[in-house]
Amino acid sequence: MAKDLKNLIRLHEWQVDEKRLKLAGLLQFLDDLQDQARRLEEEVVAEQRIAAAEPGEAGFLYGKYAEVVIQRRHRIAASIFQAEEQAAAAREELNQAYRELKKYETAEASRLEREQKEADRKDQNILDEVGIQSFVRRRKGAVR
């Protein structure tokens, strides 16, 4: 039974680690998407300055650029929303795996504590027996 718990604990530790890595990857992807959105907004501001500085040619081209930017914003926002949902699901999976791991670790700790108490009880019984025998021997020696 003890070996079974150790194997289960090791398996669940591995599962927790795997889920942590998955969540870390999703969070990194989400961070990258947010960086893309930020860079896009910075690019738009720069293009607006250029269009304002040269209203003729740049103003004419800015309309098409704005349409493309709007589409990119929507795609990035949809991707961010999806990544946030996936990250939330991955967090819940990680929490569940961690709770499962803790359940086995607690069971193992309880088992070890019970074994230690039993060993202590046996040791105390031996010491009590030695003490009783010593007392009886001294008593017999004093009576003679």
Wavefront OBJ file of the C-alpha trace (Angstrom):
o trace
v 0.000 0.000 0.000
v 2.815 2.410 0.870
v 4.472 1.933 -2.495
v 1.120 2.451 -4.203
v 0.682 5.843 -2.540
v 4.197 6.902 -3.447
v 3.547 5.957 -7.074
v 0.222 7.798 -7.046
v 1.851 10.850 -5.517
v 4.600 10.800 -8.130
v 2.007 10.419 -10.914
v -0.060 13.307 -9.603
v 3.023 15.502 -9.145
v 3.828 14.860 -12.796
v 0.240 15.740 -13.784
v 0.390 18.972 -11.770
v 3.684 19.880 -13.464
v 2.211 19.176 -16.902
v -0.823 21.332 -16.174
v 1.430 24.109 -14.851
v 3.401 24.042 -18.099
v 0.201 24.135 -20.140
v -1.076 27.125 -18.155
v 2.285 28.887 -18.463
v 2.171 28.424 -22.240
v -1.350 29.804 -22.434
v -0.443 32.786 -20.258
v 2.593 33.492 -22.445
v 0.403 33.294 -25.567
v -2.107 35.665 -23.945
v 0.692 38.063 -23.058
v 1.938 37.949 -26.650
v -1.552 38.745 -27.943
v -1.846 41.689 -25.576
v 1.547 42.920 -26.785
v 0.298 42.653 -30.370
v -2.764 44.721 -29.475
v -0.608 47.346 -27.785
v 1.805 47.514 -30.740
v -1.138 47.822 -33.143
v -2.491 50.783 -31.190
v 0.950 52.415 -31.212
v 1.131 51.834 -34.968
v -2.303 53.412 -35.457
v -1.257 56.519 -33.527
v 1.884 56.809 -35.661
v -0.120 56.396 -38.905
v -2.636 58.985 -37.746
v 0.201 61.475 -37.201
v 1.544 60.788 -40.678
v -1.933 61.132 -42.205
v -2.481 64.412 -40.362
v 0.913 65.731 -41.500
v 0.298 64.840 -45.167
v -3.473 64.987 -45.668
v -3.323 64.521 -49.440
v -1.779 61.174 -50.255
v -1.535 59.726 -46.720
v -5.112 60.786 -45.916
v -6.372 58.893 -48.977
v -4.474 55.708 -48.023
v -5.331 55.948 -44.344
v -8.963 54.912 -44.990
v -7.943 51.512 -46.325
v -5.381 51.150 -43.552
v -8.061 51.895 -40.944
v -10.288 49.111 -42.339
v -7.442 46.597 -42.069
v -6.645 47.759 -38.529
v -10.263 47.321 -37.461
v -10.229 43.738 -38.768
v -6.928 43.038 -36.987
v -8.309 44.497 -33.741
v -11.306 42.189 -33.957
v -9.124 39.139 -34.646
v -6.753 39.982 -31.799
v -9.639 40.689 -29.408
v -11.290 37.373 -30.330
v -7.991 35.559 -29.838
v -7.465 37.245 -26.457
v -10.972 36.250 -25.381
v -10.357 32.646 -26.449
v -6.959 32.536 -24.745
v -8.451 33.933 -21.523
v -11.137 31.231 -21.569
v -8.533 28.544 -22.175
v -6.337 29.937 -19.390
v -9.290 29.939 -16.977
v -10.038 26.315 -17.868
v -6.354 25.397 -17.489
v -6.266 27.102 -14.064
v -9.258 25.042 -12.955
v -7.622 21.843 -14.237
v -4.435 22.749 -12.362
v -6.372 23.471 -9.172
v -8.193 20.143 -9.446
v -4.950 18.244 -10.069
v -3.315 20.008 -7.120
v -6.237 19.136 -4.818
v -5.977 15.522 -5.933
v -2.233 15.512 -5.237
v -2.773 17.000 -1.781
v -5.327 14.283 -1.016
v -2.750 11.568 -1.663
v 0.010 13.441 0.156
v -2.257 13.834 3.194
v -3.134 10.139 3.118
v 0.572 9.260 2.922
v 1.404 11.598 5.818
v -1.376 10.030 7.904
v -0.129 6.545 7.086
v 3.429 7.474 8.082
v 2.177 9.036 11.305
v 0.173 5.888 12.161
v 3.216 3.715 11.447
v 5.399 5.927 13.649
v 2.870 5.815 16.489
v 2.692 2.025 16.219
v 6.495 1.750 16.259
v 6.636 4.103 19.268
v 3.982 2.013 21.035
v 5.943 -1.191 20.418
v 9.154 0.443 21.641
v 7.379 1.661 24.767
v 5.971 -1.843 25.411
v 9.484 -3.287 25.177
v 10.844 -0.625 27.537
v 7.956 -1.242 29.948
v 8.655 -4.983 29.875
v 12.374 -4.409 30.521
v 11.484 -2.064 33.400
v 9.087 -4.578 34.936
v 11.624 -7.403 34.675
v 14.299 -5.195 36.223
v 11.964 -4.249 39.054
v 11.054 -7.897 39.677
v 14.740 -8.908 39.735
v 15.627 -6.149 42.191
v 12.658 -7.084 44.333
v 13.725 -10.721 44.401
v 17.283 -9.645 45.254
v 16.064 -7.470 48.156
v 13.828 -10.213 49.619
v 16.554 -12.804 49.956
l 1 2 3 4 5 6 7 8 9 10 11 12 13 14 15 16 17 18 19 20 21 22 23 24 25 26 27 28 29 30 31 32 33 34 35 36 37 38 39 40 41 42 43 44 45 46 47 48 49 50 51 52 53 54 55 56 57 58 59 60 61 62 63 64 65 66 67 68 69 70 71 72 73 74 75 76 77 78 79 80 81 82 83 84 85 86 87 88 89 90 91 92 93 94 95 96 97 98 99 100 101 102 103 104 105 106 107 108 109 110 111 112 113 114 115 116 117 118 119 120 121 122 123 124 125 126 127 128 129 130 131 132 133 134 135 136 137 138 139 140 141 142 143 144
